[in-house]
């Protein structure tokens, strides 16, 4: 009788799962093949036929490996993305917007950096709070096992969301302008993009990133049991 | 040719239905389905396990290791409350599909 455990181990050796999960899959599939083979032998098939029919249960090992990986990883990936990017990102976005609203309600006035020809506003207290928001996002993402890139992306998430909103506002504004009979020139759009881009996107983005990078440097300096060992 | 969506739906219904009767491991499950459908539905290892893992990820079934009478380690699958909840609308959907097909084929034979 063939060693099914060894056969499956060899065929699925490159299955990209963690060691424990891979071992469980290999044992489970080997046991299935072992039982199939035993049953076929009991039915009276000769060893060669039983072996052939048992192996026909799999056919293409490469395809099986791929399908197991997709089935096992799909849920993992979605959960990981949710905890490493979406939750920290949206929390930071909500927090930064709440802080901005609170400062506005408290009567803090924006600082005007450039008044002519176009105005650039800076909410200084809000900008000063953003590194903490960025830091929180990076902390949450890193704690959920997020990579450096994911943590940075989570920290600047509010700015990415604002960029999306800004970019979608321009075509809508242009259409509304045409309906209302106002001509919106390219230079108007470009200047507004530039000034608002600096005040609402670039500088806040740098502030968020500063907090995120600082926390990342602090955490990456420490040995962590959560970081997977590669190699 | 039967589309992959229909195939998957049939397989999910078969697995959930057979697990409703009690916990089973993969090999037993395949045998039970084959026996109960008189050979109309057959699961090879390559079709069964990716399906079981996907259903486990969705939370419809849960696998746990057990030692069998023969001393083998086997992963036994059970229906979860989410799986039980899924089974009823799935049965209804398939019943509707079959009755629609039945009606359709009667019309075309007339």
Interface residues (C-beta under 8 A of the other chain):
Chain A: X24 X25 X27 X28 X29 X31 X32 X33 X34 X35 X36 X56 X57 X58 X59 X60 X63 X64 X67 X68 X70 X71 X72 X74 X75 X76
Chain B: X25 X26 X27 X30 X44 X45 X46 X48 X49 X50 X51 X53 X54 X57 X58 X65 X72 X73 X74 X75
